[in-house]
Every structure is written in structure tokens, then in C-alpha cells.
Amino acid sequence: MNNQTLLTRSMQSVWHPCTQMKQHETYPLIPIARGDGVWLYDADGKRYLDGVSSWWVNLFGHNNTRIKDAIKQQLDTLEHVMLAGFTHQPVVELSEKLSKLTGLGHAFYASDGASATEIALKMSFHFWRNLYSETQGQPSKTKFISLQNSYHGETLGALGVTDVAIFKDTYAPLLMQSAQMPSPDFRLAETGEIAEAYALRCAEDLEKYVAEHHETLAAFIIEPLVQCAAGMAMYPSVYLRRAREICTKYSVHLIADEIAVGFGRSGTMFACEQANVTPDFMCLSKGITGGYLPLSVVLTRNEIYQAFYHDKVTKAFLHSHSYTGNPLACSAALATLSIFETDDVLQKNRETSDFIWGEMQALNNLPIEHLRRPNLNRSGMIFAFDVITKNPNFSRGCYAAALAQGLLIRPIGNTVYLMPPYTINHEEISYALQASIHAVSKAIK
């Protein structure tokens, strides 16, 4: 099937996500036929370097033999069984491995990041209800806080703690109310203020709010180190460390949304490690299966799990969906973790990150009036820079110009970023950076 046929059929039958469909009259869909390594190929054979890991999920390249073989082997034995009343080897092994990696206990599974957020919020709320309801009547700890410009998903509960207007405002009448704390994004600091000082100032504001409202607060949900949907907003680990201390002091849960930054993206296996922090809940998804099958998980402390362990069914956590803990997805996740264990991935990523960082310096050759400084930023295998332009359609223009060069990037507003698969080589990195420079130069006009 050629590109045009597939494109036409898709426009007639598919409602694409995060998209104003009418824009595809000007910016046509790209029909993809296959993938290999960091490359995606359309039906006519044109290739595109996947600079965003297909929405941040692909870790070890498309068509990865080890992950494919694990799924095929599992398919020959068990494709699915409900996890209510049953169990199976892949879900047990994966839960044990994740517990060892995170220091957290029982794993509760779902299919996507927003679902993981929903689960963590519900668990936190229900924990306080179980803890206090028998002795104090209805619990008062029912509220949540998050960071300004935070993003935690687009289901109703997740939107309630999200602070991105374009996703949230339309549905405001449906959402629970939450409060947003000042973001430690260093781009918001005062002129001359260093990143760590600004982060600590934001932590002071957090503590003031929590000290005043802790009796009604169930949890603080946070994206550790990088607020990705806020334009790859990066901040020092000291803020995360102080957040943990504040939440512990005032008996408020800390929920770490590691959906985008986990599994090596931020430089360590999990971003919380850089602050030496163990959250009360950790939400994982995206890279957990290497980008091969939908899966998400929430891990929590054993003390929280024990609050649900009771003779009364009403004290149980009754959240569910049909494909919870799917064996095929768990097998893909186990294969992904195996690659980390055998291939020294984190060390190789550090070397790759340094090379990309060096190549990024060429961006300083852009006209100075178009480059915000300090500008080039990275956290592990996440790279970003901000562009100053009067073009209101910069994001779409840059995306289209990059595609014309054979590069897939999706700027967030005026922030251009790369989040490539870890298997990208030096030649491919240079290709991606040169295509980015060309795309930005064309789109800023």
C-alpha cells in the first residue's frame, strides 16, 4: 500500500491523539510502514530518524531482536489471563525486579501513564481513609498539590493535578481542584540567581503551603528533575530532596511521576536516585517495555499496602482493568530490564550524552537574537534548548522542516528537544543535530 492510500484511509477512519485534525490538511500525516534501530520508514522507503523515541517510549531501537524474541516466546505459552484471582510468572518476576530497583513493594499494574497517575492518587486518598475513618469519621486528607506547569496525564484525575492550560481548561468543570506550587524550573529564576538557590526558594514556598494545609493534604505529585511537557523544564535534585523532607515532616505522601524520566532517561535508572529519595508512590510507564507494548505500574511502600490488607472488602483497593499485568507486556518489560543488566546501558548512555552535548554546541552558531541564554540543557538522555522567535507557528514549522530533512522532532512551544533511543550512534547524532539546526533556522523566520 502506498503512502497516499494509507494517508487517505487514516484521515477517513482514525481520530489521531493530541491533534487538531484539520491541521492535517496543511501538514499531512506520515504513513509509517516499518522501523529499524533509530529509523522509521514510510511506504515509499523514505526514512526518518526518531528523535523523540516515538513519544519517549522507545529505549533500544525499533525492531529490537531481544525484546521481540521475549514477546514471541511468551506468545507460545500464555498471551493473557486476568490478574484477579490468578497470577503468572512474568508478572511475579517483573514485580520482584522493580521492587529491587526502586526499594518499593507491591506493584499494581495498568496500561498507560495517566492510568498510573489515577491509581496513585486513588491509593493515597484511600490510604488516609482506611487509616482514619474508623477512629475519626471521614478523613480530612483529601486534597492534592502539584507543580506549576506540571503534566500527569489526561484522564480526569490526572488532569486535576496537571497545570497545562491547553489540556485542562476545557474540562475544568469536571475536575477536582488542586493547588500548584512554584515550579523550580531554573528558567524562571531571577536574573543572576543560580539554579540551586532558586530551587531552594521554591522549596521554601512549598513548605509554607504544606505547613498551613497539611491536615487536608493527601499527597504532593511531582515529575522528578524534568517537567517534560512544560518544555523540558529541568531543576536541581536539591528540590526533590527538600520535597521529600517536607512531605515526611508533615505526613503528606510524595508521588514520583517517573513515567517519562524513568528507565535511564534522566541519567540514572530512576530520577529519584539523584536526590537519594524514596517516594511513597512511584509511577512508571513509557520505557518500561522498551516501547513495544502498553504497560504501566505503581509501586508503593509496604506500610501503605498493609493499610488495605483487611477483612473488609471496602478497605481493599478495587481498581482494575481487563489487561492488568498482561503477560506479553510483562515479558517485554523483563527483556528491557535484562538489556540494562547485561549491556552496561547507563554507562554507555553517559558517553552518548556527552557526545550529544558536544555536538549541541553548534547551536550556539544560531543568530544570538534567536537563542535564549543560558540555553542548552540536558538531563541524561534528554536534551533541549529554547528559541526566541516572533513566528507564532514556530513549533509546527520546525516540525515540518525537520521532517523534510528526515528527522522526527516535536517542539513544545518554542522549546526544541531531542530524546532519542539509547542505541543512536555518533553518525546518527550528527545527522539529527544538523537537521535540527536547519529546521530551527528555517522556522524562526
N, C-alpha and C positions, 0 to 999 in steps of 0.2 A: 504494500500500500504506500503510495507516495505521500509527501508532506501535505499537499493541498487537500487531498481527500480526507486525511485524518484530522486536519485542522478544521475543515468544514463540519465534519461529523461531531467533533468535540464541541464546537460552538452551538450546535443544534441540540446537544443532549447533556452536556456537563455544566454544572454550576461551579466554577472554579473558586477556591478559597482566597480570602483576603484580596479580593479583586472587584473593581468596578468593571463589569463585563463589557460595557460599551467602549471602554478604552482599547479593547482588542480589535476595534475597527481600525485603529491607528497603529497599535503595537500588536502585531499578530502573535498568537500562541506559537511556541516552538514544539513541534511534534518529535518526541524522542523515541528512537527505536531500540537502542541498546546502550549499555555503559561498560567501560573497561578502565580500571585504575581511576585516575582523576578526570577522565574524559567521558562526556556524554555525546552520543552520535544520533543525528536525525536520520530520517528515512532516506535522504539523498546522500548520506555519508559525511555531511559537514559535522565537524566536531566542536565541542565547547568545553573549556576547562571549568570544572565545577568548583568555583572559588568560594562557594558558601556551603559546601558539603550537603547539597540538597536540603536546605533549611536546617543545617547544623547537625545532621544526624549521622552522616557517613564518616566513619573514622579511618577505615583501612582500604578504601577504594571500592569502586563498583566491580562486580564480578569477582569477589574475593573467594578463592578456592576453599580456604579453611572454613569460612562461615557457611558457604554453600553446602559443603560436604556434611557439616554437622546437621543442617536442616534436612538434607536428603536422608541421612541415616535415621534421624528421628521420625521422618515421614514413613519409614518402613515398619515402625513399631507402634507408634501412638501419635495420632495427629491432634487429638483433643479429648479431654474428659473434664466434666465440671469439677471445680475445686471445693464445692460444698459437699462435705461427706466423703471426699476422695482425695488422694494425693498421688504424686508420681515422682520419679527420680529426678528429672530435670529441675522441677521447681524446688525440691529439697536442696539439691546441690547448689543451685543459684542462691537461694536464701542463705545458706551457710557461708558461701563465699562473700556475699555482700555484707553479712554481719561481721565477718573477719576484717574486711576492708574498712568499714565505717565505725566499728565499735558500737553499733546499734543492734537491736534484737530483731524480733519477728518482722517479717516482710509481708506487706499487704499489696497485692498486685492489681493493676488496671491496664489500660491500653495506651494512654497518652498523657502528656504533661498536665493539661488542665484537669483531667480526672485525678491525677495525683494531688494537685492542689486542693481539690474538693475534699478528698479523703483526709488530708492532713488537717484542714480546717474543721471538718466534722469530728475527727478524732479528738482534737484539742477541746472543742466545745463539749463533747460528750464526756471526756475525762473529768472536767470540772463538775459536770452534772452528776456523774457517778460518785465523785469524791464528797460532794457536799449535800446532795439532795436529801439523803436520809436523816441528816442531823440538822440541816439549816433550811430546809424547804428548797425553793427554786434557787439555783446558783446565780450569783451576780456576775460571774466572769464569762461574759457572752460576747465581748467586743474584740475586734482585731485592729492591728495597725500594720502599716507597710511603709515603704519609702515613697517619696515624691518621684514621679516618673517610673514607678515600678510596673512590671508586667508579669502576671502569673497565669495567664490563660484567659479564655473567652467564654467558658461556661459561666452561669450566673454567680456562683460562689466565688470563682476565681476572678471574675470582673469586679466583684465587690472590693477586692484588695488590689486591683490594678488601677494605675493612675495615668493611663494614656487615653486622652480625650476621644480620639477618633474611634477607638474601640468601645469606649464606655458610655459616652454621653447619651447616645440614642436609647440605651437600655436603663438609664438611671432610675426611672420609676420602679423597675423590677428588682433593684439591687439592695443588699444590706449596706448600711452605712459604715464606713471605716474612716480612720484618721490617717493622714500621711505625714511622716516625719521628714525633716530636711534631708535631701539626698547628699551623701558625701562625695558625689561626682566632683572631682577636682576642677573641672571646667567651670564650676560655679563659685570657686573661691574668689576672694578679693584680690585685687592686683597686688602682687608681691607676697601673697600668703602661700606658704608651701602646702603641698597636698596633705601631709600628715597633720599639720596644725588645723587645717580646715576640717579634716575628718573628725578630729577630737572635738572641735567646736560643734559639729553636728551631733556627736555623741552626747555632749552636754545638754543639747536641746532634747534629745531622746530621753535622757534620764529625767529631766524636768517633767516631761509629759507623763512618763511611766510612774514616777513618784506620786503624781497627782491622781492618776486614773487606774492604778494597778488593781484596785478592788473589782473593777469591771472588765479588765483586760484578760482575755484568754491567751492570746499569742501575738507575737511580732513575726511576720513573714518577710524574708529578705532574700534577694539574689546575691550570693556571696561574691564579692570582688568585682563583678561586672554586671551592670544592668544592661542587658543586651538590647532590648527593644527601645531603650532610651538613647540609642545611638552609641552603643558600646561604651557606656559610662563606666569608667574604671575608678577604683578607690583603694586606698591602702588597707592592709589587713588589720591595722590597729582599730579601725572602726568595728569590724566584725568581732574582735576580741572584747572591746568595750560593750558591745551589744549583748554578748554572752554574759558578761559580768552583771550588767544591769538587769537582764531578764532573770538571772538566778537570784539576785538580791531581792527582787520584788515579786517573785513567784509568777512569772509570765513565761509561757512557752516560747522557745525560739524555733521557728520553722525555717530550715535552709532549703530554698528552692534551687537545687543544683541541676535542674533539668537541662539547661543549656551549657553550664560551665563544668559539669562533672565529666568523669572518664578522660582526664588528661587535658581538657580544653584550656584550663587556666594555668597549666604548668605542672600541677600536682594531680594525683588521681582524683581528688576532690578539693575544691577551693577552700573548704573549711580547714584543711590541713595547714594552710599557710598562716592561719591565725592560731593554730593549735586549739581548735574549738570543736567540741562535740555538741551538735544541736539536739533538741528534744525530738524533732522530726526531720528527716531528710527526704526530699522528693527527687526522684531520678527518672529520666526517660531519654529521649533523643538518641544519644550514642550508645545506650545500653545494649542494643543488639547490633551495633555497628552500622545501623541504618537499613537493616534488612526486613524486620518485621515490627509491627507496633507493640510496644510494651512500656509500662511504667510501674514504679514501685514506691511505696512509702515505708521507710524504716523508722523505728522509734525505740525509746528506752524501755527496758523491761518493766520499770515501775509503772509506766503508762499502760503497757499491755496488761499488767496484773489488775489494774482498776476495772477492766472489762471482764475479767475471769471470775464468774459468779454463777450462782444457781438460777438467778433471774434472767430470762431471755431478754428483757428490756434493757439490761445492762450490757448486753453483747453489742458488738459493732456489726450491724446488719447490712451495711453497704455491700453491693455486689454488682457484677455484670457477667454475662454469659461466658466470656472468654478469659476470665481471670486466670492468670498463671498458665496460659496456653503452652503446652509442651514444645511446640515448634519455636515459639518466640524465646522461651527459656533456653532452648538448645543454642539458638543464635547468640544469646547473651553469654552463655558459657564459653562458646567458641571465641567471642570477643574478649572475654577476660583471659582466656588461655593465651591469646596473642600478646596481651600485656605481660603475662607471666614469662613467656619464653623469648620474646623479641626485644627486651630492654627498651620498650616503647618510650617511656618518659625521658630517658637519657637521649635517645635519638631525636625526640621532639625538641629538647633543649638546643641541640645542634642545629636542627632545621629552623627553629625560631630565631636563632642568632643570624643565620644566613638570610632569612627573610628580612630581618631588621636591618641588616646591612644594605640589602637591595632597596629597601624602602627609602633610604636616604636620598635617592634620586628624585623623590617627590619634592624635595626642597628646591629643585630647579623650576618648579612652577612659579609663575609670577607672584611676588610676595603679597600683592594685594588680595590674592585669592586663597591664601593659606593661613589659617589661624594658628598662632604660635603661643605657647608650646603646643605642638600639633600631633606629631607622630606618636602613637600609643600602642602598647601591646600588653597582653597578659597571656603568657604561654603561647598557645597557637591561635590567639585572637589578635588581629591587627586592625588598626583604624586610624583615620585622620579626618579632620573637619575642613570643609571647603567654604569659603566666603564667596557668594555669588548673588547677583540680583535676579537670576533666572528662576522663576517660581516653579518651573518644571525640571529643575536640575536632576532630581532623583530618577525620573523616568528617562530623561535624555541620556544620562550617564549609563543607565541600564541598557538602553538600546544601542548606544555607541560601543559599549563593551561587547555586546552580543555580536555586533558586526565584526569585531576583532577576534571572535571565537572564545570569549570569556563570559562566564555567568557570574555576575555580582548583582546585589540588590541593595543599593544605598538606602539608609534610613534617614530620610530628610536630607540634610547636607553632610551626613557622615558616610564616608565610603569605608568599607571594611572588607577584609579577607578572612575567611575561616575555612581553609582548605582541608581535605583529607590528609591524615598524617603521612601518607605514602608519597606525597608530592616530592619530586626530585628537583635538583638545582636548575636544570634547564626549564622545567615547567614553572618554577617560581619566577625566573627571569621573564618568561613569556607573560605570566599573569601580571607582573608589575608594569611591564612595558605597555600592555594592553590597558591597564588601569590608568596610567599616565595619559595615554592617547584619549581614552574615554572622558576623563575629567577635563582635559584641555578643550575638548570639543563641547562638553555640556555646560561649562561655565560661561560661555559666550551668550 
